């Protein structure tokens, strides 16, 4: 095999390696984007829950707690 052919093969191998790395990175980016979307949804759900809890008057929370404690039984 002559030097020209060896250079061509070496360059082709480098191109193939770069393509593979590019595919790997694309997959990782897609996966991370999906994870980011899931985290964003969870954050928004938690914000909504926090807003709902903050909108409940304190007296209702205390009354609900007292009611729950009144119905509490100890199991043996």
Secondary structure, 3 states (H helix, E strand, C coil): CCHHHHHHHHHHHHHHHHHHHHHHHHHHHHHHHHHHHHHHHHHHHHHHHHHHHHHCCHHHHHHHHHHHHHCCCCCC
